[in-house]
Amino acid sequence: MLELLIAMAPLILLSALAVTAIFVPLQVVAAFALSLMAVGFLLGVPSGLAYHWVLRRELLRVGSLPPGWYWHPQHHHGGLSPNAIKRLRPWFLVGAGGFGLIILGFALAVLALAMWFRAGGAT
């Protein structure tokens, strides 16, 4: 069942974008896209910084910081205690959610740009 959902997700997303392009005015799509990106940045950047700060603190408790730990931080979760993971998880999830909102807002912004070109806005 999960495989079917994963396979259907791109089709559902493209269908939703097509329906949005047909029935929702360009200004609404553009404003919503920018709003999603703004909320994503407001949530994602501070929580991402907090996540890295907490991870650094937890890694220092275990030992020294691995070189380049900040480029692939989730690779270092395996060496942490369950309590440390508990302290990291909220920041990780909020940051990932913020990133998801940024990506969704970007996709809607591309849709709004396509709608603008289709309406003759580039002439």
C-alpha positions as CSV (number, residue, x, y, z in Angstrom):
1,M,0.0,0.0,0.0
2,L,2.8,2.4,0.9
3,E,4.5,1.7,-2.5
4,L,1.3,2.6,-4.3
5,L,1.1,5.9,-2.4
6,I,4.7,6.7,-3.3
7,A,4.1,5.8,-6.9
8,M,0.9,7.9,-7.1
9,A,2.3,11.0,-5.3
10,P,3.8,12.7,-8.4
11,L,0.6,12.1,-10.3
12,I,-1.5,13.6,-7.5
13,L,0.9,16.5,-7.1
14,L,0.8,17.3,-10.9
15,S,-3.0,17.0,-10.9
16,A,-3.3,19.4,-8.0
17,L,-1.0,21.9,-9.7
18,A,-3.0,21.7,-12.9
19,V,-6.3,22.2,-11.0
20,T,-4.7,25.1,-9.2
21,A,-3.5,26.7,-12.4
22,I,-7.0,26.4,-13.9
23,F,-9.2,27.6,-11.0
24,V,-7.1,29.9,-8.8
25,P,-6.1,33.4,-9.9
26,L,-2.4,34.2,-10.5
27,Q,-2.2,36.8,-7.7
28,V,-3.5,34.3,-5.1
29,V,-1.1,31.6,-6.2
30,A,1.9,34.0,-6.1
31,A,1.0,35.4,-2.7
32,F,0.4,32.0,-1.3
33,A,3.7,30.8,-2.7
34,L,5.6,33.7,-1.2
35,S,3.8,33.2,2.1
36,L,4.7,29.5,2.3
37,M,8.4,30.3,1.6
38,A,8.4,33.0,4.2
39,V,6.9,30.8,6.9
40,G,9.3,28.0,5.8
41,F,12.3,30.3,6.3
42,L,11.0,31.7,9.6
43,L,10.5,28.2,10.9
44,G,13.4,26.4,9.2
45,V,16.4,28.6,9.7
46,P,16.1,29.2,13.5
47,S,15.2,25.6,14.1
48,G,18.1,24.5,11.9
49,L,20.5,26.6,13.8
50,A,19.1,25.3,17.1
51,Y,19.4,21.7,15.8
52,H,23.1,22.2,14.9
53,W,23.8,23.9,18.2
54,V,22.2,21.0,20.2
55,L,23.9,18.4,18.1
56,R,27.2,20.1,18.6
57,R,26.6,20.1,22.4
58,E,25.6,16.4,22.3
59,L,28.6,15.4,20.2
60,L,31.0,17.2,22.5
61,R,29.5,15.2,25.5
62,V,30.3,12.0,23.7
63,G,33.8,13.0,22.6
64,S,35.4,15.4,20.1
65,L,33.6,16.8,17.1
66,P,34.0,14.7,13.9
67,P,35.5,16.8,11.1
68,G,32.8,18.2,8.8
69,W,30.0,17.1,11.2
70,Y,27.8,20.0,10.1
71,W,27.6,18.9,6.4
72,H,25.9,15.6,7.2
73,P,24.7,15.9,10.7
74,Q,22.2,13.1,10.7
75,H,25.0,10.6,10.1
76,H,26.1,11.2,13.7
77,H,22.8,10.4,15.3
78,G,23.8,6.7,15.7
79,G,26.5,7.5,18.3
80,L,24.1,9.5,20.5
81,S,22.0,8.3,23.5
82,P,18.2,8.0,23.2
83,N,17.9,11.1,25.5
84,A,20.2,13.1,23.2
85,I,18.1,12.0,20.2
86,K,15.0,13.1,22.2
87,R,16.5,16.6,22.6
88,L,17.4,16.8,18.9
89,R,14.2,15.4,17.3
90,P,11.9,18.5,17.7
91,W,14.5,20.8,16.1
92,F,15.1,18.3,13.4
93,L,11.4,17.9,12.6
94,V,10.6,21.6,12.6
95,G,13.6,22.3,10.4
96,A,12.6,19.6,8.0
97,G,9.0,20.9,8.0
98,G,10.3,24.4,7.2
99,F,12.4,23.1,4.4
100,G,9.3,21.3,3.0
101,L,7.3,24.5,3.1
102,I,10.1,26.3,1.2
103,I,10.1,23.6,-1.5
104,L,6.3,23.7,-1.8
105,G,6.3,27.5,-2.0
106,F,9.0,27.3,-4.6
107,A,6.9,24.9,-6.7
108,L,3.9,27.2,-6.4
109,A,6.1,30.2,-7.4
110,V,7.2,28.3,-10.5
111,L,3.5,27.6,-11.3
112,A,2.7,31.2,-10.8
113,L,5.5,32.2,-13.2
114,A,4.2,29.7,-15.8
115,M,0.7,31.1,-15.4
116,W,2.0,34.6,-15.8
117,F,3.8,33.7,-19.1
118,R,0.7,31.9,-20.3
119,A,-1.4,35.0,-19.7
120,G,0.9,37.0,-21.8
121,G,2.7,38.8,-19.0
122,A,6.1,38.5,-20.7
123,T,5.1,40.4,-23.8
